[in-house]
Amino acid sequence: MTGLTLKNIKKAYGETEVIHGVDLDIDQGEFIVFVGPSGCGKSTLLRMIAGLEDITSGDLSIENAVVNDMPAAMRGIAMVFQTYALYPHMTVYDNMAFAMRIAKEPKDEIDRRVNEAAEMLQLTPYLGRLPKALSGGQRQRVAIGRAIVRHPKVFLFDEPLSNLDAALRVQTRIEIANLKEQMPETTMIYVTHDQVEAMTLADRIVVLSAGRIEQVGTPLELYTDPANVFVAKFIGSPAMNMMKGTMSATGEVSKVLVENQQAIEVPIKSDETLNGDNLHIGVRPEDFRLAEGGDPVLAEGKVLFVESLGEVTLLHIRVENHEEAIVAKLPGIMDLHKGEHIKLSANMEKVHLFDSKEISLKHR
């Protein structure tokens, strides 16, 4: 069952269009994450769904009913903002119960829902406290609890963890994941610029750039099969390395001449129209390995910087005629130092090819 549908949604401020015809179907109970760089339109899109921004054109439907002109309070949506926005003079209980009291819900129903939400979010011991007596993570849980008690059709989260420190972000992220398991019928849409949050929480990720959807898919689909260079470089940390190449022969296996004049064979199908075309060759840092005798060398150069993290070693390598440093993520502790000359190879099955328009050959 479709929970929410966006059909050719556009948003303009005067003559400046910021959302350019977004189409998206979200199933009931899905956890969808919007990701993208600052200014890509993810929060604007979320606010349009919430009814806090007008839709310039297109249709927004919730449970098959168009809600473009429906007031925010009538849409059955609850939103959790980046800031907690709790009433400082009210206890946790009163903050969570406030909206229900305004709606004149029965007292016993308010009590039942508040206690149910508090139990779900492990807030029961803090119901009598004021917000100033809570940690940042606890305050954010109160803000989530305030939304839960309304029994919304759709939850909207606008970067809810960005004000928390690293340890609290991890803890609260786990709590949000647990919350989704406890509310399987509730659709959730979550905005973040943190791809770790996106990869760990999402059923599907929507990658946005300049007000357009670049790709929609499960976290692993976007990681293993990016549709274009933008998605390939945005998903994954460190970002995918890009090198230049030329298609020398097409077919079931693509034969490519890398910028260092090394010939490689990549098991990706290509058509004859690509013969002689310029390509982008993508390799994730973790797919590199030190080249041994007979291995095709994809990149070689001097080590600029070594990050020894224990479980992995990150090598930043300066490659001749290459603008950006190549990053290799090698397992374990490597006895390598700045200034050393190294050669890198990779499993050809993990190499990605993109045409001159930056579209993946698998998605042409």
C-alpha positions in Angstrom: 0.0 0.0 0.0 1.3 3.4 -1.0 1.7 5.7 2.0 2.9 8.8 0.2 3.3 9.9 -3.4 5.1 12.9 -4.9 4.2 13.5 -8.5 6.2 16.1 -10.4 6.6 18.3 -7.3 8.2 21.7 -8.0 9.1 24.6 -5.7 10.0 28.1 -6.8 10.8 31.2 -4.9 9.8 33.9 -7.4 11.5 33.0 -10.7 14.1 30.7 -8.9 13.1 27.1 -9.1 14.7 25.0 -6.3 12.9 21.7 -6.6 12.6 20.5 -10.2 9.9 18.0 -10.7 10.4 15.3 -8.1 8.6 12.0 -8.5 8.6 9.5 -5.7 6.4 6.7 -4.3 6.9 5.7 -0.6 5.2 2.6 0.7 3.4 2.5 4.0 5.8 1.6 6.7 8.9 2.4 4.8 11.9 4.3 6.3 13.1 6.7 3.6 16.2 8.8 4.0 16.8 12.0 2.0 20.6 12.6 1.6 22.6 15.2 -0.4 24.9 18.1 0.0 23.9 21.3 1.7 21.5 23.3 -0.5 20.3 20.3 -2.5 16.6 20.8 -1.4 16.2 17.9 1.1 14.8 20.0 3.9 12.7 22.0 1.6 11.1 18.8 0.2 10.5 17.6 3.8 8.8 20.9 4.7 6.6 20.7 1.6 5.5 17.2 2.7 4.8 18.6 6.2 2.7 21.5 4.9 5.2 24.1 6.1 6.1 25.2 2.6 3.6 25.7 -0.3 3.9 23.4 -3.4 4.4 25.5 -6.5 3.1 22.7 -8.8 2.6 18.9 -8.8 0.6 16.7 -6.5 1.4 15.4 -3.0 -0.8 12.5 -1.9 -1.0 10.7 1.5 -2.9 7.4 1.4 -4.1 8.3 -2.1 -5.6 11.6 -1.1 -4.1 14.8 -2.6 -3.2 17.1 0.3 -1.6 20.1 -1.5 -4.0 22.6 0.1 -4.6 20.7 3.3 -3.3 22.5 6.5 -0.3 21.0 8.1 -2.3 20.1 11.3 -4.8 18.0 9.2 -2.3 15.9 7.3 -1.6 13.3 10.0 2.1 14.1 10.1 4.4 14.6 13.0 7.8 16.3 12.6 10.9 16.2 14.7 13.2 19.1 14.1 16.9 19.7 14.4 16.3 21.7 17.5 14.4 20.1 20.4 11.9 23.0 20.8 10.8 21.8 24.2 8.8 24.0 26.6 11.5 24.7 29.3 8.9 25.3 32.1 7.1 22.0 31.5 8.0 18.6 32.7 8.8 15.8 30.2 5.2 14.4 30.8 3.6 17.8 30.1 5.7 18.4 27.0 4.6 15.1 25.5 1.0 15.6 26.5 0.7 19.2 25.4 -0.7 18.7 21.9 -3.2 16.1 23.1 -4.5 18.5 25.8 -4.9 21.2 23.2 -6.9 18.7 21.1 -9.0 18.1 24.2 -8.3 14.3 24.3 -9.6 12.5 27.4 -7.2 12.5 30.4 -7.0 8.8 30.6 -6.1 8.5 26.9 -3.4 11.2 27.3 -2.0 9.3 30.2 -2.0 6.0 28.4 -0.3 7.3 25.2 2.3 9.4 27.1 3.3 6.4 29.3 3.3 4.1 26.3 5.7 6.5 24.4 7.9 7.0 27.4 8.3 3.2 27.8 9.1 2.9 24.2 11.8 5.6 24.4 13.1 4.6 27.9 11.9 8.0 29.3 9.7 6.7 32.1 12.1 7.6 34.9 12.3 11.2 33.6 8.7 12.1 33.2 8.7 14.4 36.2 11.9 16.3 35.1 12.3 19.6 33.4 14.2 19.7 30.1 17.2 21.5 31.7 17.8 18.4 33.8 18.1 16.1 30.7 21.0 15.3 28.4 20.9 16.3 24.8 20.0 12.7 23.8 17.2 12.6 26.3 15.8 15.9 25.1 15.7 14.6 21.6 13.9 11.5 22.7 11.3 13.7 24.4 10.8 15.6 21.1 10.3 12.2 19.4 7.9 11.1 22.1 5.9 14.3 21.7 5.4 13.2 18.0 4.7 9.6 18.8 1.7 10.3 21.1 -0.1 11.9 18.2 -0.2 8.5 16.3 0.8 10.1 13.0 0.5 8.5 9.6 4.0 9.8 8.7 7.0 10.8 10.8 9.3 13.4 9.4 12.8 13.8 10.9 14.8 16.9 9.9 18.5 16.1 10.9 17.4 15.2 14.5 20.9 14.1 15.6 23.0 17.0 14.2 23.2 18.8 17.6 24.4 15.7 19.5 28.0 14.6 20.2 29.4 11.5 18.4 28.6 9.0 21.2 25.0 10.3 21.6 24.5 10.2 17.8 25.3 6.5 17.7 23.1 5.8 20.8 20.1 7.8 19.5 20.5 6.4 16.0 20.1 2.9 17.5 17.0 4.1 19.4 15.4 5.4 16.2 16.1 2.1 14.5 14.4 0.3 17.4 11.5 2.7 17.3 10.9 1.9 13.6 10.8 -1.8 14.5 8.2 -1.1 17.2 6.1 1.0 14.7 6.2 -1.1 11.5 3.1 0.5 10.0 4.3 4.1 10.3 6.0 5.7 7.4 9.2 7.6 8.3 11.1 10.1 6.2 14.4 11.2 7.6 16.7 14.0 6.3 20.4 13.9 7.0 23.7 14.8 5.4 25.4 12.0 7.4 25.6 9.0 5.1 26.3 6.6 8.1 22.9 7.5 9.4 21.4 6.9 5.9 23.2 3.6 5.4 22.2 2.2 8.8 18.6 3.4 9.1 17.1 3.5 5.6 15.0 0.9 3.8 15.6 3.1 0.8 17.8 6.2 0.3 16.9 9.1 -2.0 20.0 10.9 -3.2 19.3 14.5 -4.1 21.4 17.1 -6.0 20.4 20.6 -6.9 16.7 19.9 -6.3 16.6 16.7 -8.4 16.6 13.0 -7.5 19.8 11.4 -8.7 19.0 7.8 -7.6 16.7 5.9 -5.3 17.6 2.5 -3.9 18.5 0.4 -0.9 21.7 1.4 0.9 23.6 -1.6 -0.6 22.2 -0.9 -4.1 23.6 2.7 -4.1 26.9 1.5 -2.7 27.4 -1.4 -5.2 25.6 0.0 -8.2 25.6 3.8 -8.3 23.8 5.3 -11.3 26.3 8.1 -11.9 29.5 9.7 -10.7 27.6 12.0 -8.3 26.1 9.1 -6.4 29.3 7.0 -6.6 31.3 9.8 -4.9 28.6 10.8 -2.4 27.8 7.3 -1.0 30.8 5.7 0.7 33.5 7.2 3.0 36.2 7.9 1.9 34.6 8.8 -1.5 35.1 6.6 -4.6 38.3 7.4 -6.5 37.8 8.6 -10.1 40.4 8.1 -12.8 40.2 8.9 -16.5 40.3 6.2 -19.2 39.4 5.4 -22.8 37.3 2.6 -24.2 39.5 0.5 -26.5 37.1 -2.4 -27.1 33.5 -3.1 -26.3 31.4 -6.2 -25.7 30.5 -8.4 -22.8 33.8 -7.3 -21.3 35.0 -3.7 -21.7 38.6 -3.2 -22.5 39.8 0.1 -21.1 43.1 2.1 -21.4 43.7 3.8 -18.0 45.2 7.3 -17.8 48.6 5.7 -16.9 48.4 3.7 -20.2 47.7 0.4 -18.4 45.2 -1.8 -20.3 42.5 -3.4 -18.2 39.5 -5.7 -18.8 36.4 -4.9 -16.8 33.5 -7.4 -16.7 30.9 -4.7 -17.6 28.9 -4.9 -20.9 29.3 -2.0 -23.3 28.0 -1.3 -26.8 30.0 -0.3 -29.8 28.9 3.4 -29.7 31.4 3.8 -26.8 34.4 2.7 -28.8 37.1 5.3 -28.4 35.1 7.4 -25.9 36.5 8.9 -22.7 35.4 7.2 -19.5 35.5 7.7 -15.7 36.9 4.7 -13.9 35.7 4.4 -10.3 37.4 2.4 -7.6 36.3 2.5 -4.0 39.3 3.0 -1.5 38.6 -0.4 0.1 38.7 -2.2 -3.2 42.3 -1.2 -3.9 45.2 -3.6 -3.0 49.0 -3.3 -3.3 49.9 -4.5 -6.8 52.0 -7.6 -7.1 53.8 -9.1 -10.1 51.4 -9.5 -13.0 48.6 -7.4 -11.5 47.3 -4.5 -13.6 48.4 -1.2 -12.1 45.5 1.2 -11.8 47.4 3.9 -10.0 50.9 4.6 -8.8 52.6 7.4 -7.0 54.1 8.7 -3.8 52.4 8.4 -0.5 51.4 11.9 0.8 49.9 10.9 4.1 49.3 7.7 6.1 46.3 7.3 8.5 46.9 4.3 10.7 43.5 3.5 12.3 44.4 0.0 13.5 41.9 -2.1 11.8 42.6 -0.3 8.5 45.3 2.0 7.0 44.3 4.9 4.8 46.9 5.9 2.2 46.7 9.3 0.4 48.7 9.0 -2.8 49.8 11.7 -5.3 49.5 10.4 -8.8 51.1 12.2 -11.7 48.7 14.3 -13.8 45.9 13.5 -11.4 44.2 16.5 -9.7 43.1 14.8 -6.5 45.0 12.4 -4.3 44.0 8.8 -4.7 42.9 7.2 -1.4 43.4 3.5 -0.7 41.9 1.8 2.4 44.0 -1.3 3.1 43.2 -3.8 5.9 45.3 -4.0 9.0 48.4 -2.1 9.9 50.7 -1.3 6.9 54.4 -0.5 7.3 54.3 2.4 4.8 55.5 5.9 5.2 55.2 9.3 3.5 57.3 9.6 0.4 57.3 5.9 -0.5 56.4 5.0 -4.1 53.6 2.4 -4.4 51.5 0.7 -7.1 47.8 -0.1 -6.6 45.7 -2.8 -8.3 42.1 -3.9 -7.7 39.7 -6.7 -8.3 38.3 -5.9 -11.8 34.8 -7.1 -10.7 34.7 -4.2 -8.2 35.7 -1.5 -10.8 33.0 0.9 -12.0 32.8 2.5 -15.4 31.0 5.8 -16.3 30.6 7.4 -19.7 31.6 10.9 -20.7 28.3 12.2 -19.3 29.1 10.5 -16.0 26.4 7.9 -16.3 27.2 4.3 -15.2 27.5 1.9 -18.1 25.1 -0.4 -16.2 22.4 2.3 -16.2 22.7 3.6 -19.8 
